[in-house]
Amino acid sequence: MAGPLGLADAVRQVRATGEAVHAQSRVISTRKGAMVVAASVYRLPDGAVLVVSETTFRMGEKG
């Protein structure tokens, strides 16, 4: 999911600017429901970059 969310670009942007980036959520339809994927990218005080992702599955919903 890194490609569709644009995480590589988000990491580069956060590394360069230090400002957090929140990648757009994606809704992916499956036969059993919808999967929602979101990610946030932060630069930590020591300069490391942190990526936090969340995946939620919604039974019966279609994207």
PDB file of N, CA, C and O in Angstrom:
ATOM      1  N   MET A   1       0.800  -1.201   0.000  1.00  0.00           N
ATOM      2  CA  MET A   1       0.000   0.000   0.000  1.00  0.00           C
ATOM      3  C   MET A   1       0.844   1.267   0.000  1.00  0.00           C
ATOM      4  O   MET A   1       0.314   2.369  -0.141  1.00  0.00           O
ATOM      5  N   ALA A   2       2.149   1.115   0.157  1.00  0.00           N
ATOM      6  CA  ALA A   2       3.011   2.297   0.201  1.00  0.00           C
ATOM      7  C   ALA A   2       2.923   3.099  -1.095  1.00  0.00           C
ATOM      8  O   ALA A   2       2.887   4.329  -1.062  1.00  0.00           O
ATOM      9  N   GLY A   3       2.890   2.415  -2.225  1.00  0.00           N
ATOM     10  CA  GLY A   3       2.826   3.109  -3.513  1.00  0.00           C
ATOM     11  C   GLY A   3       1.561   3.922  -3.689  1.00  0.00           C
ATOM     12  O   GLY A   3       1.642   5.122  -3.954  1.00  0.00           O
ATOM     13  N   PRO A   4       0.385   3.307  -3.550  1.00  0.00           N
ATOM     14  CA  PRO A   4      -0.860   4.068  -3.730  1.00  0.00           C
ATOM     15  C   PRO A   4      -1.037   5.209  -2.732  1.00  0.00           C
ATOM     16  O   PRO A   4      -1.683   6.207  -3.050  1.00  0.00           O
ATOM     17  N   LEU A   5      -0.481   5.079  -1.544  1.00  0.00           N
ATOM     18  CA  LEU A   5      -0.594   6.150  -0.550  1.00  0.00           C
ATOM     19  C   LEU A   5       0.451   7.244  -0.750  1.00  0.00           C
ATOM     20  O   LEU A   5       0.355   8.301  -0.126  1.00  0.00           O
ATOM     21  N   GLY A   6       1.441   7.016  -1.603  1.00  0.00           N
ATOM     22  CA  GLY A   6       2.481   8.009  -1.836  1.00  0.00           C
ATOM     23  C   GLY A   6       3.449   8.160  -0.671  1.00  0.00           C
ATOM     24  O   GLY A   6       3.954   9.254  -0.419  1.00  0.00           O
ATOM     25  N   LEU A   7       3.709   7.063   0.043  1.00  0.00           N
ATOM     26  CA  LEU A   7       4.545   7.154   1.233  1.00  0.00           C
ATOM     27  C   LEU A   7       5.992   7.541   0.946  1.00  0.00           C
ATOM     28  O   LEU A   7       6.604   8.242   1.752  1.00  0.00           O
ATOM     29  N   ALA A   8       6.547   7.111  -0.163  1.00  0.00           N
ATOM     30  CA  ALA A   8       7.932   7.475  -0.474  1.00  0.00           C
ATOM     31  C   ALA A   8       8.063   8.993  -0.585  1.00  0.00           C
ATOM     32  O   ALA A   8       8.992   9.581  -0.031  1.00  0.00           O
ATOM     33  N   ASP A   9       7.138   9.623  -1.296  1.00  0.00           N
ATOM     34  CA  ASP A   9       7.157  11.086  -1.420  1.00  0.00           C
ATOM     35  C   ASP A   9       6.902  11.756  -0.072  1.00  0.00           C
ATOM     36  O   ASP A   9       7.519  12.773   0.246  1.00  0.00           O
ATOM     37  N   ALA A  10       5.990  11.186   0.718  1.00  0.00           N
ATOM     38  CA  ALA A  10       5.684  11.753   2.032  1.00  0.00           C
ATOM     39  C   ALA A  10       6.908  11.708   2.942  1.00  0.00           C
ATOM     40  O   ALA A  10       7.186  12.676   3.650  1.00  0.00           O
ATOM     41  N   VAL A  11       7.639  10.599   2.932  1.00  0.00           N
ATOM     42  CA  VAL A  11       8.847  10.474   3.757  1.00  0.00           C
ATOM     43  C   VAL A  11       9.889  11.504   3.322  1.00  0.00           C
ATOM     44  O   VAL A  11      10.514  12.148   4.165  1.00  0.00           O
ATOM     45  N   ARG A  12      10.079  11.661   2.019  1.00  0.00           N
ATOM     46  CA  ARG A  12      11.035  12.659   1.518  1.00  0.00           C
ATOM     47  C   ARG A  12      10.630  14.072   1.951  1.00  0.00           C
ATOM     48  O   ARG A  12      11.475  14.868   2.359  1.00  0.00           O
ATOM     49  N   GLN A  13       9.332  14.375   1.860  1.00  0.00           N
ATOM     50  CA  GLN A  13       8.850  15.699   2.232  1.00  0.00           C
ATOM     51  C   GLN A  13       9.049  15.954   3.724  1.00  0.00           C
ATOM     52  O   GLN A  13       9.494  17.034   4.112  1.00  0.00           O
ATOM     53  N   VAL A  14       8.727  14.982   4.554  1.00  0.00           N
ATOM     54  CA  VAL A  14       8.887  15.140   5.998  1.00  0.00           C
ATOM     55  C   VAL A  14      10.357  15.281   6.362  1.00  0.00           C
ATOM     56  O   VAL A  14      10.716  16.102   7.206  1.00  0.00           O
ATOM     57  N   ARG A  15      11.207  14.480   5.728  1.00  0.00           N
ATOM     58  CA  ARG A  15      12.646  14.573   5.998  1.00  0.00           C
ATOM     59  C   ARG A  15      13.165  15.963   5.639  1.00  0.00           C
ATOM     60  O   ARG A  15      14.012  16.507   6.348  1.00  0.00           O
ATOM     61  N   ALA A  16      12.670  16.541   4.549  1.00  0.00           N
ATOM     62  CA  ALA A  16      13.162  17.834   4.086  1.00  0.00           C
ATOM     63  C   ALA A  16      12.591  19.006   4.891  1.00  0.00           C
ATOM     64  O   ALA A  16      13.304  19.966   5.182  1.00  0.00           O
ATOM     65  N   THR A  17      11.303  18.925   5.251  1.00  0.00           N
ATOM     66  CA  THR A  17      10.651  20.079   5.875  1.00  0.00           C
ATOM     67  C   THR A  17      10.427  19.940   7.377  1.00  0.00           C
ATOM     68  O   THR A  17      10.334  20.942   8.086  1.00  0.00           O
ATOM     69  N   GLY A  18      10.341  18.716   7.859  1.00  0.00           N
ATOM     70  CA  GLY A  18      10.042  18.488   9.267  1.00  0.00           C
ATOM     71  C   GLY A  18       8.567  18.581   9.601  1.00  0.00           C
ATOM     72  O   GLY A  18       8.170  18.354  10.744  1.00  0.00           O
ATOM     73  N   GLU A  19       7.754  18.915   8.610  1.00  0.00           N
ATOM     74  CA  GLU A  19       6.310  19.019   8.833  1.00  0.00           C
ATOM     75  C   GLU A  19       5.633  17.680   8.588  1.00  0.00           C
ATOM     76  O   GLU A  19       5.943  16.987   7.619  1.00  0.00           O
ATOM     77  N   ALA A  20       4.702  17.315   9.475  1.00  0.00           N
ATOM     78  CA  ALA A  20       3.982  16.043   9.355  1.00  0.00           C
ATOM     79  C   ALA A  20       3.154  16.001   8.081  1.00  0.00           C
ATOM     80  O   ALA A  20       2.662  17.024   7.606  1.00  0.00           O
ATOM     81  N   VAL A  21       3.009  14.805   7.542  1.00  0.00           N
ATOM     82  CA  VAL A  21       2.187  14.575   6.352  1.00  0.00           C
ATOM     83  C   VAL A  21       1.197  13.471   6.691  1.00  0.00           C
ATOM     84  O   VAL A  21       1.565  12.453   7.276  1.00  0.00           O
ATOM     85  N   HIS A  22      -0.054  13.680   6.322  1.00  0.00           N
ATOM     86  CA  HIS A  22      -1.089  12.676   6.532  1.00  0.00           C
ATOM     87  C   HIS A  22      -1.544  12.206   5.156  1.00  0.00           C
ATOM     88  O   HIS A  22      -2.199  12.942   4.418  1.00  0.00           O
ATOM     89  N   ALA A  23      -1.185  10.962   4.823  1.00  0.00           N
ATOM     90  CA  ALA A  23      -1.508  10.408   3.514  1.00  0.00           C
ATOM     91  C   ALA A  23      -3.006  10.172   3.424  1.00  0.00           C
ATOM     92  O   ALA A  23      -3.650   9.797   4.403  1.00  0.00           O
ATOM     93  N   GLN A  24      -3.541  10.395   2.254  1.00  0.00           N
ATOM     94  CA  GLN A  24      -4.965  10.237   2.027  1.00  0.00           C
ATOM     95  C   GLN A  24      -5.391   8.790   2.222  1.00  0.00           C
ATOM     96  O   GLN A  24      -4.720   7.863   1.767  1.00  0.00           O
ATOM     97  N   SER A  25      -6.494   8.615   2.893  1.00  0.00           N
ATOM     98  CA  SER A  25      -7.040   7.281   3.087  1.00  0.00           C
ATOM     99  C   SER A  25      -7.500   6.716   1.747  1.00  0.00           C
ATOM    100  O   SER A  25      -7.928   7.450   0.856  1.00  0.00           O
ATOM    101  N   ARG A  26      -7.404   5.428   1.631  1.00  0.00           N
ATOM    102  CA  ARG A  26      -7.869   4.745   0.429  1.00  0.00           C
ATOM    103  C   ARG A  26      -8.953   3.754   0.829  1.00  0.00           C
ATOM    104  O   ARG A  26      -8.839   3.095   1.862  1.00  0.00           O
ATOM    105  N   VAL A  27      -9.985   3.643   0.035  1.00  0.00           N
ATOM    106  CA  VAL A  27     -11.011   2.636   0.261  1.00  0.00           C
ATOM    107  C   VAL A  27     -10.869   1.596  -0.831  1.00  0.00           C
ATOM    108  O   VAL A  27     -10.947   1.906  -2.020  1.00  0.00           O
ATOM    109  N   ILE A  28     -10.659   0.360  -0.412  1.00  0.00           N
ATOM    110  CA  ILE A  28     -10.449  -0.728  -1.345  1.00  0.00           C
ATOM    111  C   ILE A  28     -11.593  -1.710  -1.173  1.00  0.00           C
ATOM    112  O   ILE A  28     -11.750  -2.295  -0.102  1.00  0.00           O
ATOM    113  N   SER A  29     -12.390  -1.899  -2.211  1.00  0.00           N
ATOM    114  CA  SER A  29     -13.520  -2.815  -2.137  1.00  0.00           C
ATOM    115  C   SER A  29     -13.049  -4.258  -2.254  1.00  0.00           C
ATOM    116  O   SER A  29     -12.174  -4.585  -3.056  1.00  0.00           O
ATOM    117  N   THR A  30     -13.643  -5.100  -1.443  1.00  0.00           N
ATOM    118  CA  THR A  30     -13.421  -6.544  -1.527  1.00  0.00           C
ATOM    119  C   THR A  30     -14.789  -7.211  -1.583  1.00  0.00           C
ATOM    120  O   THR A  30     -15.817  -6.544  -1.468  1.00  0.00           O
ATOM    121  N   ARG A  31     -14.798  -8.511  -1.755  1.00  0.00           N
ATOM    122  CA  ARG A  31     -16.081  -9.220  -1.796  1.00  0.00           C
ATOM    123  C   ARG A  31     -16.807  -9.171  -0.455  1.00  0.00           C
ATOM    124  O   ARG A  31     -18.036  -9.229  -0.414  1.00  0.00           O
ATOM    125  N   LYS A  32     -16.069  -9.067   0.621  1.00  0.00           N
ATOM    126  CA  LYS A  32     -16.683  -9.115   1.952  1.00  0.00           C
ATOM    127  C   LYS A  32     -16.880  -7.747   2.598  1.00  0.00           C
ATOM    128  O   LYS A  32     -17.520  -7.651   3.645  1.00  0.00           O
ATOM    129  N   GLY A  33     -16.348  -6.700   1.999  1.00  0.00           N
ATOM    130  CA  GLY A  33     -16.481  -5.371   2.584  1.00  0.00           C
ATOM    131  C   GLY A  33     -15.499  -4.392   1.987  1.00  0.00           C
ATOM    132  O   GLY A  33     -15.091  -4.522   0.833  1.00  0.00           O
ATOM    133  N   ALA A  34     -15.124  -3.411   2.785  1.00  0.00           N
ATOM    134  CA  ALA A  34     -14.204  -2.365   2.321  1.00  0.00           C
ATOM    135  C   ALA A  34     -13.051  -2.229   3.305  1.00  0.00           C
ATOM    136  O   ALA A  34     -13.242  -2.291   4.519  1.00  0.00           O
ATOM    137  N   MET A  35     -11.850  -2.042   2.762  1.00  0.00           N
ATOM    138  CA  MET A  35     -10.664  -1.840   3.579  1.00  0.00           C
ATOM    139  C   MET A  35     -10.243  -0.382   3.439  1.00  0.00           C
ATOM    140  O   MET A  35     -10.079   0.118   2.326  1.00  0.00           O
ATOM    141  N   VAL A  36     -10.069   0.291   4.558  1.00  0.00           N
ATOM    142  CA  VAL A  36      -9.655   1.693   4.574  1.00  0.00           C
ATOM    143  C   VAL A  36      -8.226   1.755   5.107  1.00  0.00           C
ATOM    144  O   VAL A  36      -7.933   1.223   6.178  1.00  0.00           O
ATOM    145  N   VAL A  37      -7.333   2.411   4.348  1.00  0.00           N
ATOM    146  CA  VAL A  37      -5.927   2.502   4.726  1.00  0.00           C
ATOM    147  C   VAL A  37      -5.542   3.980   4.827  1.00  0.00           C
ATOM    148  O   VAL A  37      -5.828   4.774   3.931  1.00  0.00           O
ATOM    149  N   ALA A  38      -4.893   4.326   5.931  1.00  0.00           N
ATOM    150  CA  ALA A  38      -4.428   5.697   6.129  1.00  0.00           C
ATOM    151  C   ALA A  38      -3.033   5.648   6.741  1.00  0.00           C
ATOM    152  O   ALA A  38      -2.678   4.672   7.402  1.00  0.00           O
ATOM    153  N   ALA A  39      -2.250   6.685   6.528  1.00  0.00           N
ATOM    154  CA  ALA A  39      -0.905   6.747   7.097  1.00  0.00           C
ATOM    155  C   ALA A  39      -0.544   8.193   7.425  1.00  0.00           C
ATOM    156  O   ALA A  39      -0.969   9.131   6.751  1.00  0.00           O
ATOM    157  N   SER A  40       0.250   8.341   8.477  1.00  0.00           N
ATOM    158  CA  SER A  40       0.798   9.645   8.856  1.00  0.00           C
ATOM    159  C   SER A  40       2.304   9.491   8.980  1.00  0.00           C
ATOM    160  O   SER A  40       2.803   8.460   9.431  1.00  0.00           O
ATOM    161  N   VAL A  41       3.020  10.531   8.574  1.00  0.00           N
ATOM    162  CA  VAL A  41       4.481  10.505   8.600  1.00  0.00           C
ATOM    163  C   VAL A  41       4.962  11.702   9.418  1.00  0.00           C
ATOM    164  O   VAL A  41       4.536  12.836   9.200  1.00  0.00           O
ATOM    165  N   TYR A  42       5.863  11.422  10.370  1.00  0.00           N
ATOM    166  CA  TYR A  42       6.366  12.453  11.280  1.00  0.00           C
ATOM    167  C   TYR A  42       7.888  12.405  11.337  1.00  0.00           C
ATOM    168  O   TYR A  42       8.484  11.341  11.172  1.00  0.00           O
ATOM    169  N   ARG A  43       8.520  13.556  11.571  1.00  0.00           N
ATOM    170  CA  ARG A  43       9.949  13.574  11.859  1.00  0.00           C
ATOM    171  C   ARG A  43      10.113  13.710  13.362  1.00  0.00           C
ATOM    172  O   ARG A  43       9.551  14.616  13.977  1.00  0.00           O
ATOM    173  N   LEU A  44      10.882  12.808  13.948  1.00  0.00           N
ATOM    174  CA  LEU A  44      11.120  12.798  15.383  1.00  0.00           C
ATOM    175  C   LEU A  44      12.228  13.787  15.739  1.00  0.00           C
ATOM    176  O   LEU A  44      12.997  14.196  14.868  1.00  0.00           O
ATOM    177  N   PRO A  45      12.314  14.172  17.011  1.00  0.00           N
ATOM    178  CA  PRO A  45      13.341  15.144  17.419  1.00  0.00           C
ATOM    179  C   PRO A  45      14.768  14.733  17.067  1.00  0.00           C
ATOM    180  O   PRO A  45      15.615  15.598  16.844  1.00  0.00           O
ATOM    181  N   ASP A  46      15.054  13.424  17.012  1.00  0.00           N
ATOM    182  CA  ASP A  46      16.408  12.987  16.669  1.00  0.00           C
ATOM    183  C   ASP A  46      16.654  12.924  15.163  1.00  0.00           C
ATOM    184  O   ASP A  46      17.737  12.530  14.729  1.00  0.00           O
ATOM    185  N   GLY A  47      15.640  13.315  14.348  1.00  0.00           N
ATOM    186  CA  GLY A  47      15.784  13.327  12.896  1.00  0.00           C
ATOM    187  C   GLY A  47      15.240  12.089  12.210  1.00  0.00           C
ATOM    188  O   GLY A  47      15.093  12.084  10.988  1.00  0.00           O
ATOM    189  N   ALA A  48      14.937  11.040  12.960  1.00  0.00           N
ATOM    190  CA  ALA A  48      14.354   9.835  12.367  1.00  0.00           C
ATOM    191  C   ALA A  48      12.948  10.147  11.858  1.00  0.00           C
ATOM    192  O   ALA A  48      12.287  11.062  12.350  1.00  0.00           O
ATOM    193  N   VAL A  49      12.507   9.383  10.878  1.00  0.00           N
ATOM    194  CA  VAL A  49      11.171   9.556  10.320  1.00  0.00           C
ATOM    195  C   VAL A  49      10.311   8.369  10.759  1.00  0.00           C
ATOM    196  O   VAL A  49      10.712   7.213  10.627  1.00  0.00           O
ATOM    197  N   LEU A  50       9.124   8.677  11.282  1.00  0.00           N
ATOM    198  CA  LEU A  50       8.197   7.671  11.779  1.00  0.00           C
ATOM    199  C   LEU A  50       6.986   7.616  10.867  1.00  0.00           C
ATOM    200  O   LEU A  50       6.385   8.645  10.562  1.00  0.00           O
ATOM    201  N   VAL A  51       6.623   6.401  10.428  1.00  0.00           N
ATOM    202  CA  VAL A  51       5.420   6.189   9.628  1.00  0.00           C
ATOM    203  C   VAL A  51       4.441   5.377  10.468  1.00  0.00           C
ATOM    204  O   VAL A  51       4.761   4.279  10.923  1.00  0.00           O
ATOM    205  N   VAL A  52       3.254   5.923  10.668  1.00  0.00           N
ATOM    206  CA  VAL A  52       2.202   5.240  11.415  1.00  0.00           C
ATOM    207  C   VAL A  52       1.082   4.946  10.429  1.00  0.00           C
ATOM    208  O   VAL A  52       0.552   5.850   9.783  1.00  0.00           O
ATOM    209  N   SER A  53       0.726   3.661  10.320  1.00  0.00           N
ATOM    210  CA  SER A  53      -0.346   3.312   9.392  1.00  0.00           C
ATOM    211  C   SER A  53      -1.483   2.626  10.137  1.00  0.00           C
ATOM    212  O   SER A  53      -1.295   2.010  11.186  1.00  0.00           O
ATOM    213  N   GLU A  54      -2.650   2.756   9.562  1.00  0.00           N
ATOM    214  CA  GLU A  54      -3.852   2.160  10.143  1.00  0.00           C
ATOM    215  C   GLU A  54      -4.649   1.516   9.027  1.00  0.00           C
ATOM    216  O   GLU A  54      -4.865   2.117   7.975  1.00  0.00           O
ATOM    217  N   THR A  55      -5.081   0.300   9.262  1.00  0.00           N
ATOM    218  CA  THR A  55      -5.934  -0.409   8.324  1.00  0.00           C
ATOM    219  C   THR A  55      -7.201  -0.828   9.062  1.00  0.00           C
ATOM    220  O   THR A  55      -7.143  -1.448  10.124  1.00  0.00           O
ATOM    221  N   THR A  56      -8.330  -0.483   8.485  1.00  0.00           N
ATOM    222  CA  THR A  56      -9.615  -0.847   9.080  1.00  0.00           C
ATOM    223  C   THR A  56     -10.427  -1.591   8.037  1.00  0.00           C
ATOM    224  O   THR A  56     -10.500  -1.178   6.880  1.00  0.00           O
ATOM    225  N   PHE A  57     -11.029  -2.679   8.453  1.00  0.00           N
ATOM    226  CA  PHE A  57     -11.885  -3.448   7.549  1.00  0.00           C
ATOM    227  C   PHE A  57     -13.325  -3.273   7.988  1.00  0.00           C
ATOM    228  O   PHE A  57     -13.655  -3.486   9.155  1.00  0.00           O
ATOM    229  N   ARG A  58     -14.178  -2.886   7.060  1.00  0.00           N
ATOM    230  CA  ARG A  58     -15.594  -2.664   7.335  1.00  0.00           C
ATOM    231  C   ARG A  58     -16.415  -3.734   6.619  1.00  0.00           C
ATOM    232  O   ARG A  58     -16.611  -3.675   5.405  1.00  0.00           O
ATOM    233  N   MET A  59     -16.884  -4.696   7.378  1.00  0.00           N
ATOM    234  CA  MET A  59     -17.672  -5.801   6.817  1.00  0.00           C
ATOM    235  C   MET A  59     -18.957  -5.277   6.177  1.00  0.00           C
ATOM    236  O   MET A  59     -19.649  -4.432   6.744  1.00  0.00           O
ATOM    237  N   GLY A  60     -19.257  -5.789   5.000  1.00  0.00           N
ATOM    238  CA  GLY A  60     -20.519  -5.477   4.339  1.00  0.00           C
ATOM    239  C   GLY A  60     -20.553  -4.156   3.607  1.00  0.00           C
ATOM    240  O   GLY A  60     -21.480  -3.927   2.830  1.00  0.00           O
ATOM    241  N   GLU A  61     -19.588  -3.272   3.814  1.00  0.00           N
ATOM    242  CA  GLU A  61     -19.569  -1.977   3.116  1.00  0.00           C
ATOM    243  C   GLU A  61     -18.820  -2.118   1.807  1.00  0.00           C
ATOM    244  O   GLU A  61     -17.909  -2.938   1.688  1.00  0.00           O
ATOM    245  N   LYS A  62     -19.196  -1.334   0.846  1.00  0.00           N
ATOM    246  CA  LYS A  62     -18.488  -1.286  -0.440  1.00  0.00           C
ATOM    247  C   LYS A  62     -17.906   0.090  -0.617  1.00  0.00           C
ATOM    248  O   LYS A  62     -18.529   1.089  -0.259  1.00  0.00           O
ATOM    249  N   GLY A  63     -16.677   0.149  -1.186  1.00  0.00           N
ATOM    250  CA  GLY A  63     -15.972   1.417  -1.328  1.00  0.00           C
ATOM    251  C   GLY A  63     -16.363   2.243  -2.462  1.00  0.00           C
ATOM    252  O   GLY A  63     -15.816   3.329  -2.652  1.00  0.00           O
TER     253      GLY A  63
END
